[in-house]
Amino acid sequence: MSKPIHEENHKVKNFSYLFIFLLVIWLTLTSSLEIQEIIVGIIVCLLLSLTLNRNYQKIGLPTVSIKKVAFIIIYLVVLFKEIIIANIDVAYRIIHPKMPINPGIVIIKTELKQDLAKMILANSITLTPGTFTLDIIENKLLIHWINVKTENTDKATELIGKRFEKYLKVIFD
């Protein structure tokens, strides 16, 4: 029995976007426009795209589109910025012992449905110094916070998770 045309179009589209995305990464990392580098890059990216595209939906990865690739890039920039800000905050708390430290555990909620998206959110929170994800239970994340500013779940969600979740919702939509 043949697969629906709609599903085949998604596979071709995902393959194309994935190939282009991987090739851009290849060219950026090699920093070379020599013909042999480009040919090797095309071959490697083609093989990776064929392999990854086959298992793409099984892993739970979102479909690929230009909008989602743009949001992934924005997400990575936001994540990097938040990591830097959190590092400075924690370093400042170490240098100035009078800075408040009020460690505790809070619960935040997420609207993300996919397990992979929740895992990325949890890891993003953990990557920012001062917070650590202890557990994910359904739509709640248990977070250790170096300086608990609120125990209210909605406010803690806004302060800790929303900065990442708003991008992940678009990526995993």
C-alpha positions as CSV (number, residue, x, y, z in Angstrom):
1,M,0.0,0.0,0.0
2,S,1.4,3.4,-0.9
3,K,2.0,6.2,1.5
4,P,-0.2,9.3,1.3
5,I,1.1,12.1,-0.9
6,H,1.0,14.5,2.1
7,E,3.4,12.3,4.1
8,E,5.8,12.0,1.2
9,N,5.8,15.8,0.7
10,H,6.7,16.2,4.4
11,K,9.6,13.7,4.0
12,V,10.9,15.5,0.9
13,K,10.5,18.9,2.6
14,N,12.2,17.7,5.8
15,F,15.0,16.2,3.8
16,S,15.6,19.4,1.8
17,Y,15.6,21.6,4.9
18,L,17.7,19.2,6.8
19,F,20.2,19.0,4.0
20,I,20.5,22.7,3.6
21,F,20.8,23.3,7.3
22,L,23.5,20.6,7.7
23,L,25.4,22.0,4.7
24,V,25.3,25.6,6.1
25,I,26.7,24.2,9.4
26,W,29.4,22.3,7.4
27,L,30.4,25.3,5.5
28,T,30.5,27.4,8.6
29,L,32.6,25.0,10.6
30,T,35.0,24.3,7.8
31,S,35.3,28.0,6.9
32,S,36.4,27.0,3.5
33,L,35.0,27.3,0.0
34,E,37.5,25.0,-1.6
35,I,35.9,22.6,-4.1
36,Q,37.0,19.4,-2.3
37,E,35.6,20.8,1.0
38,I,32.3,21.6,-0.6
39,I,32.1,18.2,-2.4
40,V,32.8,16.3,0.9
41,G,30.3,18.5,2.7
42,I,27.6,17.8,0.1
43,I,28.3,14.0,0.4
44,V,28.4,14.0,4.2
45,C,25.3,16.2,4.5
46,L,23.4,14.1,1.9
47,L,24.2,10.8,3.7
48,L,23.3,12.4,7.1
49,S,20.0,13.8,5.7
50,L,19.1,10.4,4.2
51,T,19.8,8.6,7.4
52,L,18.3,11.2,9.8
53,N,15.2,11.8,7.7
54,R,14.2,8.1,7.8
55,N,14.0,8.2,11.6
56,Y,13.1,11.8,12.0
57,Q,9.5,11.4,13.2
58,K,10.3,8.3,15.4
59,I,12.6,10.4,17.5
60,G,9.9,13.0,18.1
61,L,11.7,15.8,16.3
62,P,9.5,18.6,14.9
63,T,8.9,18.9,11.2
64,V,11.4,21.2,9.6
65,S,10.5,24.6,8.1
66,I,12.3,27.9,7.6
67,K,10.3,29.4,10.4
68,K,11.3,26.7,12.8
69,V,15.0,26.8,11.8
70,A,14.8,30.6,12.5
71,F,13.3,30.0,15.9
72,I,15.9,27.3,16.7
73,I,18.6,29.9,16.0
74,I,16.8,32.5,18.1
75,Y,16.4,30.0,20.8
76,L,20.1,29.2,20.9
77,V,20.9,32.9,21.1
78,V,18.5,33.4,24.0
79,L,19.9,30.3,25.7
80,F,23.4,31.5,25.3
81,K,22.5,35.0,26.6
82,E,20.7,33.4,29.6
83,I,23.7,31.2,30.4
84,I,26.0,34.3,30.4
85,I,23.6,36.3,32.6
86,A,23.2,33.4,35.1
87,N,27.0,32.9,35.2
88,I,27.5,36.5,36.1
89,D,24.8,36.4,38.7
90,V,26.2,33.3,40.4
91,A,29.8,34.6,40.2
92,Y,28.6,37.9,41.8
93,R,26.9,36.0,44.6
94,I,30.1,34.1,45.3
95,I,32.3,37.3,45.3
96,H,29.8,39.3,47.4
97,P,28.8,37.1,50.3
98,K,26.1,39.6,51.4
99,M,24.1,38.9,48.2
100,P,21.0,37.0,49.0
101,I,21.0,33.3,48.6
102,N,17.7,31.6,49.3
103,P,18.0,28.1,47.9
104,G,14.9,26.0,47.5
105,I,12.8,23.8,45.3
106,V,9.9,25.2,43.2
107,I,7.5,23.7,40.8
108,I,6.9,25.3,37.3
109,K,4.4,24.3,34.7
110,T,4.9,23.8,31.1
111,E,2.4,23.8,28.2
112,L,4.8,21.7,26.0
113,K,3.2,18.3,25.0
114,Q,6.2,16.4,23.5
115,D,8.6,14.6,25.9
116,L,11.5,15.8,23.8
117,A,10.4,19.4,24.1
118,K,10.1,19.0,27.9
119,M,13.5,17.5,28.1
120,I,15.0,20.4,26.1
121,L,13.3,22.8,28.4
122,A,14.6,21.0,31.5
123,N,18.1,20.9,30.1
124,S,18.0,24.6,29.2
125,I,17.0,25.4,32.7
126,T,19.8,23.2,34.1
127,L,22.4,24.8,31.8
128,T,21.7,28.2,33.3
129,P,23.7,28.4,36.6
130,G,21.5,28.9,39.7
131,T,18.8,26.5,38.5
132,F,18.7,22.8,38.3
133,T,15.9,20.6,37.0
134,L,15.4,17.7,39.4
135,D,12.4,15.9,37.8
136,I,9.7,16.2,35.1
137,I,6.3,14.9,36.1
138,E,3.6,15.3,33.4
139,N,3.4,19.0,32.8
140,K,5.4,20.1,35.9
141,L,9.1,20.5,36.4
142,L,10.7,20.4,39.8
143,I,13.5,23.0,40.0
144,H,16.2,23.7,42.5
145,W,16.7,27.5,42.5
146,I,19.7,29.2,44.2
147,N,17.6,32.3,45.1
148,V,13.9,31.5,45.3
149,K,12.1,34.7,44.5
150,T,8.6,33.2,44.7
151,E,7.1,29.9,45.6
152,N,4.0,30.7,43.5
153,T,4.0,28.2,40.7
154,D,2.7,30.7,38.1
155,K,5.3,33.4,39.0
156,A,8.1,30.8,39.2
157,T,7.0,29.5,35.8
158,E,7.2,33.0,34.4
159,L,10.6,33.7,35.8
160,I,12.3,30.4,35.1
161,G,10.6,28.6,32.2
162,K,8.7,31.0,29.9
163,R,11.9,32.6,28.5
164,F,12.6,29.2,26.8
165,E,9.2,27.8,26.4
166,K,7.8,30.5,24.1
167,Y,10.4,29.5,21.5
168,L,10.1,25.7,22.1
169,K,6.3,26.0,21.5
170,V,6.9,27.3,18.0
171,I,9.7,24.8,17.3
172,F,7.6,21.8,18.4
173,D,4.2,23.0,17.1
